[in-house]
Amino acid sequence: MKKRISKIVALFLATAMALTGCGNGSGNSGASNSTSTPASGSASTAASVSKTDDKPKEIVTINVMVYDRGREYGAGKSLTDNVLIDYVNEIMEPRGVHVNYVPVPRKGSDAAVNVMLVGGTAPDIIRTYDRQRVSTYGAQGGLVDLGPYLDRLDKDYLAKNKDAIDWCKFDGVQYALPGVYSYHGKNHETFLRQDLVEGMGMKMPTNKEELIKVLYAMKDKYPDIIPYGFSGKNTDGKFTNFILGYTSRKNERDNYIYEPTFTMILKPGHKDGLRQLNRFVLDGIIDPNFVTDTDDSLYDQNVANGKYGFIMNGSSDCITSAYGTADDPNYHMVEVDCIENLDGSYEVPSQDAFSHYVYVPKTAEDRIDAVMEYLNFLSTEEYAKQVKYGVYGYGSDLDADGNPVGRSRDACKEAGTSTDASDNAFLIANFDFEFNNLVKNLEASHPEIPHDVVVQKYASQYSNYYDKMLIGGALSTDEYVPGLQTLICDFVFKVMLAPEGQFDKVYEQEYKILVENHLQEVLDERAAWYDKNHK
């Protein structure tokens, strides 16, 4: 079982472990450990919940992290006060638990959680994409061992996801639970304006050389279009797969050394990819001012207005945001596979067999019964469906087979639920039934997108991907990786912005900064691990 590995900032560890409890409730909930039968739902109303006059003697309040992505709510609702949280508490309060959502900005979420830990306001249940964050903090004694409480989770969740759950153990201790995928595809999708390509009398590119020709032709033909969409947000989505097109996966040892984290883009051959990105900046294929757009605000605006010809951003926003808003009746942005690597393969990293890690800080241990009752709720598939789809009758409707289909964004806002509530489904990221309904669901929520675009998107997303080769244990150098993750993005941006004729000089001075921040130690320890375990 594999997972992207990114890390924890070591600075906050000692301080955070000394904190007192941060929930609003106190004591244990005394809630039942059994899995309850999910409430039934209909296409027109929220799932009903059996009422009882037997109120629990005590209701324990727990705080649960939720990403704040700036999504809009209607009907006077908000991220912390909406149809979904009402539904959650309608079920949880008879079990002796009241749930509060604690917003954490998606950008810099781990750093924000660090501040909350230090300040004594951290949620009782936290999610992260960073494996080393879990391993390092757990090793320092800052996390609850969830192993003794696993039997409180839904039995189907435990049975279906044994490998993923085991992957969340560190030196035999269950420091986290996985948010699992029933199916998974590629990470960092690639999109191209087919209408612009064909408008130039060119064919859609099938390799890097053809793509580069298309981008330069766009610059000459369409002066109002930025050929390659980019921003200065400190993340890898807009460059990783392009740089990986200049690398190989034939060397298994290299894969284990580089693939766990953002270090992937430092694989042998990466310098050629960076050189091409630098040339794109110098020639105006990428806007030279991209680095000032640190929050993606200009990038998102350009996406919505259809101002980019080519996008590699790790999501489908360039499709869902622009159709219907771009002031161009011919707008036709499609997903493409056109960046082959040195092996001649179009495969790119998968989004991993599970999505993220869910952990409980030691400060919440006195509320562990209430915490596990809520995790039990999230691990039960029928409840998880209601959570992910914003509650039946509000954020979704049921189809003829009894499966939820998401409503349009306007309908969700009008109903007072999130336009995308999937972040709240901590333990089950998707469901078996969804794979056959991908096209139907996207068209239901975004009817403005052409059918052929939706079909092509999913055909590409769920082909040509690979699972990364990841190390299954905690390493002593894990503590350095959070800082390196940020520095690697800085490294890429600074090298891309190298002045004409100074690429090698800038590359060397910026790479030296990575080495000074323990990069070589990280790579060397991974290499030693591989050599020890692959004799």
N, C-alpha and C positions, 0 to 999 in steps of 0.2 A: 504494500500500500504506500502510495507516494503522496507527497505534499510539498508545495513551494515552501521554502524556508527563508524567512526574514526574521529580524531579531528584536531583542529588548535592550533598551538603554540602561547600562549597568548602574548609572549614577543614582537611580531612584530606589534601588533594591533595599538597602539597609534601612532607609527612612520609612519606606512603605510597609515593611514587615513589622515595624513598631507601632503602627497605627491602631487605634481602637476601632470597634465596629462602626460601620457607616450607614446601616439601614435605619429606617424610621421605627421599625418594630424591635422587640426584644424577646429573648427566650426562644424556646422551641415551639413549633406549631402543633405537634402531636397529630399531624395529618396522617391519614392512612398511607401505607406503602403500596397498596394495590393499584393496578391500572383500571381506571374507570371506563365505562362504556361511553364513547363519544356521543355528543348531542347530535340529533338529526337536523338537517337543514332543508330548505326549499329554495326554489329559484327566485322567489319573491320576498322572502323574509329571512331575517337572521336566524341562525340555528337556535332552537328553543332549548331551554335548560330546565330540568325538573326542579321545582321549588320545594323547599323543605322548611318546616318550622323549627327543626332541630339546628339551631345556630351553634357554631363552634364557640366554646367558652372564650377562646382567644383568637384574634386574627393578627397574624404576623405580617408586617409590611416588608416586602423586598424590593430592591431597586435593580432594574434590568437595563443594561446598556442598549441603546438603539442608535443607529447611524442617522445623523442629520444631514441629508443630501439637499436640503433647500427645496424640497417638493412642496407644492401648493396644496392646501386643503380648502374646502368650501364649507358651507353650512355652519360657519362660526367655529369650526374645529381646528385642531392643531396637532403637531406631532405627539404631544403628551396628553391630549384630550380629544378622543375621536371614537368612532364606532368600534374599531378593533380593540382598544384597551377596555372599553365598556364590556365587550363580549368576553374578553379574557377574565375580567374580574367577576362577571356573572357566573362563570364556572369555578373560578379559584376561591372566591370568598366562602362558599359552603364547605370548602376543604380547609379553611382556616388560613388562607393566604390572600393578601392584597398586593397587587403588582403595580408599581410605578415605573414608567419609562423615563430613563435618564438620557437626554440627547447628547451625543458626542459627534462633533463635525467629522465627516468621512475623511476629509483631507487632514492628515496629521493626527488621526484618531489615537494611535498608540501613544504619541507624545501627550495628547490631552488626557488620556487615562493616567499616565504617569503623574501629571499635575494633580489629578483628583485623588490618587492614592496618597500622595504626599500631604494633601490638604484634608484628608479624612472624609472625602465625599465620593469615593469610588463606588460604582455599582456593585451589587452582590454577585451578578452574573455578567461576565465580560466575554467578548469575542475578539479574536485577532486572526490575521492571516500569517502571523510570524511564528514559526516553530521555535526558533531560538529564544524568543520572548518567553515562551512557556518553559522550555528546558532550563534556562538560566534562572528564572524567578523561582521555579519549583525546586531547583537544587539549593537555592538560598533559604528555603523554608517558607516561602511566601504564598504557597498555594495549598488548598485543601486536597488531600488524596481522595479522589472520588471512587476508588476501587471498592471500599466497603459499602458503597451506596448504589452500586450498579444494579442490584436486584430491584431497585425502586423504579427503574425505567421500564418502558413498554417492552414486553417480551419479544415482539416482532422486530423492533429496532435493534435489540441486542443480538438476535439471531442472524439478521440480515447483514449486520455491519461489524461482525466480530473482528475482521482484519483491520478495519479502519479504527475501531476502538483500541485495539492492541497497538496501533501505530501512535496513539496518543499517550502511550506509556513511556516514561523516561527512567531508565535504570530500574524497570519493573514497577514503577509507581504511576498510577493513573492520574496525571496532573491535568488532563483535559478530556473533553469529549469531542467527537468530530461532527461537523455539519456535513452530511453525506449527500452525494449525487447518486441517483438511480442510473444515470447515464451522464456522460461528459464528453465535451468536444474540445476544439482548439481554443487557445488563449490568444488575445490580441488579434482580432480579425482585421482584414485588409479590404478596403473599399475604393472603388474608382468610378468616376463619372463616365458612364458608357456613352451618354449623349454627346459629351464633348469629344471623346475619342472618335466616334463615328462622324461627328461634325467636321473633323479634320481629314476625313477620308482614310483614317487609319484603322487597323484591326486592334481588337483588345489584346494587350500584351500577354505573353505566356512565360516570360522570363525577365530577369533583372535588366538585361540589355535593352529589350523592347520597352520595358517600363520607363527606363531613363529617357529613351527617345521620345516617348509620349509626353513625359513631364516637360521636357524642353520645348516640344512643339506647342504645348498648352501655353507656356509663358509667352511665346511669340503670337499665338493666334488669339488668346483671350486675356487681354491686359487687366481685366477686372477680376480674374481668377487667380488665387494663390495655388500653384500646382500641388504642393505637399503641405498639408495642414500640420502645424506643430505648435507647441506652447512650452513655457518654462516651468510648468508644474513639475515638482520633484517626484516623478514616477517614471517607470520604464515603458509604459504602454505604447508610446509613439515611435520608439526606435528599436526595441529588442529584436523583433522578428526580421527587421531589415538587416541589422548587423549580423544576425545568425545566418543570413543568406551567404555570408562570406566565410562560414565555418563548416566543419564536418562533425559527424557523430560516429565515425568508424572506430575511434579510439575510446574504448569503454572506460579506461582509467581517467581520461580527460573529462568524460561525462560525469563521473562521480566527484571529481574535484571541483568542477565549475557549475554544475546544474542546480545545486540546492537553493541558490538565491540570485540576487542581481549579478553575482559574479559570472553568471552564464554569459553575459555579453563580453567577458574578457577571455573567452576561449580562443585558442590559436586561430588566427585569421581575422580577428575582430578589427585590427587596425586598418585593414583595407575597407571595411564597412564604414568606419569612422571617417576615413579619408573621403569617401564618396559623399557622406553627409556634410562634411566640411565644404566640399565643392558645391553641393546644393545651396548652402548658405551664401557662399561667395557669388554664385550666379543668380541668386534671387529665386531659386526654385522653392526654398524654404525662406520665409520672411526673416531677415536678419534681426529683427526686433522681437523674435519669438520669446527670448529669455525674460522679457519684462512681464509677460503674461503668466504670472506665477500661480494664479488661481483659476486658470482656464476660462475666465470670463469672456475675453475676446475670442478665444478659440470656440467656445460654445455659441457665441453670437454668430461667428462666421459659419459654423456648421448649420445652424438654424436658417441662415440666409443663403445657403448653398454656395458659399464663396470658395470652397476647396475642391480641387480636382481629384486628389488622392489622400486617403486617410488611413492611418494605422493606429487605432486608438484603444484597442482592447475591448470595445463594446459596440453595440449596434446603434448608439445614439445618433450617428450620422445618417442613419436611415429613419429612425423614429422621430428625430427632431426636425428634419428638413422637409420631408414630404408634406405638402399642405401649407408650409410657411415660406419656402424658398420662392422668390419672385421670378420663377422661370417655369412655364408650362411644360417644357421639355425635360425638366430635371429627372435624371435617372441614375441614381447611385446604386451600384450593385457590389456584392462581395465577390472577390476574385482571388485566385491562386496564381501568383505570377513571380514569386521570389523563391527560386530554387537555391538549395545550398550546394556546397562543393561536392556532395555525393550525388547531385542530380535529383534530389528529392525535394518535394514541396512541403514536407512535414514540418510542423512547428510545435512548440510545447503545448501540451494539453492544459486545460484549466484544472487538472488534477482530479483524482477519483473522489476526493472530498474537498469541500469548499474552505473550511476554516476550523479554528480551534475555539472551544468554549471552556473557559476556566472560572474557578471560584477563588477569590483571594482569601487568605487566612482570616482576614478581618470579618468575614461573613460566616465563620464556622459555627457561631452560636445560633445562626438561623438556618443551618444546613437542612433541617427537615422541611422547612418552607421552600428553600431553594430547590431541593430534589422533587418536591411536589410539583413545582412549576416545570422543571426539566422533564418530569414524567409526562406532563401535559404536552410539552413540545415534541416529545418522542413518540407520541401516539398519532398515527398517520391521519386519521380523520380530523383531529383537532389541528394538526399541522397544515392541512389543506385550508381550513378556515382562516388560519393566521396568514398563510402565504397569499391567499386570494382576497384578503381584505373583508372577509365575512360574506357568506352567500346572501344574495339579495341587496348587497351594498357595493362591494368591489367586484363582484362576480355573479354569474348565474350558472345554474346546472344545465348541462346538455342532456340529450335523450338517454345517454348512458349513465347519468348521475354524476358526471365529472364537472368540476368548475371550469368556466370559461371567463377570463377577465373582461371587465367592461372597459369602455373607452375612458380616456383620462377625464374628459368633461363629466361623464356620468359618475365617476368615482368622486370627483370634487363636489359635485352636487349632492351626493349621498353622505358626504362627511367622512370619507375614508381615504386612505393613501392611494395615489395613482400607481404605486408599486409597493406593496406591503411585504415583499418577499424577504427583506432584511430581518424581519422579526421571526422568521421560521428558523430558529437557531440550529436545530438538530437534523432536520430533513430539508435539504435544499431543493430537491425536486422529486417527482413521483414517476412510477413506471408508465402510467397512463399518458403522461404529458408528451412523451416522445412522438407518439402518433398524432398528437394534436398541436404540434408546434405551429404549423402554418395557420390552422384555424384560430388558435389563441391570439397570435400576433395580428391577424387580420381583424379579429373582433375588437381588439383594443386600439388598433390603428387602421381603420378602414380606408384611409387615404393612400396607403402604400400599395402599389401595383402588385398583383398576384405573382407575377414572374419574379419580382424582386424578392419577395418573401421566400418563395420556393428555392431560389438560387442561394439565398443567404444560408438557409439551413443545410442545403446540400453541401456547401463549402464548410460550414462550421463543424459538421460532424464527419468530416473526412480529412485525411492528410494531417494527422496529429500524432504525437508520441507522448508517453508518460516519462517524466524526467527520472533520472537515476539518482536516488536520494539516499543519504546515510540514515540508518534506522536508529541511531543512538545520539546521545548528547556528547558534544566535544568541548574541551576546555576553552577553545577559541571562539565558541558561539557568542560569547559576550561582546566580541568586537564587531559582529556583523551588523547590528542596527546602525551604528555610525557609518560603516562601510556602505550600507544601502544608500544612504543619502549622498555620501561622497562619490559613489559611482555615477549617480545621476549628474552631480556637479561636474565630474570628470568628462562625461559625454558632452554636456552643454558647452563647457569651456573649450574642448577640442574642436567641436563643431564651429565655434566662433573664432578659431585661429585666423589671424590675418593672412593675406596672400603670401605664400612662400615661407610661412612659419609653422606649418602643421607639425612637423617632426619636433621642433623645439617645444611647442606648447604641449604636445602629447607627452614628451619625456618629463617635463616639469610637473604636469598634472598626475601622471602615473606615479611619480615619486611620492606624491602626497598620499596616495593609496597605500603604498608600501610603508610609509611612516606611520600609518594608522593600522598596522598589523595585517595588511592583505596577505603578505607572503606567509606569515604564520598560519593564517586560516587555510591557505591553499596547501601548505606543507602538511598540516595535520590531517587534512582530508586525504592527501596522497598516502600518508602513512597508514591511515585507516584502510584504504583500499588495498595496499600491499599486504597488510596483515590478514585481511579477510578474503583475499582472492589469490591464494597461492596455487 
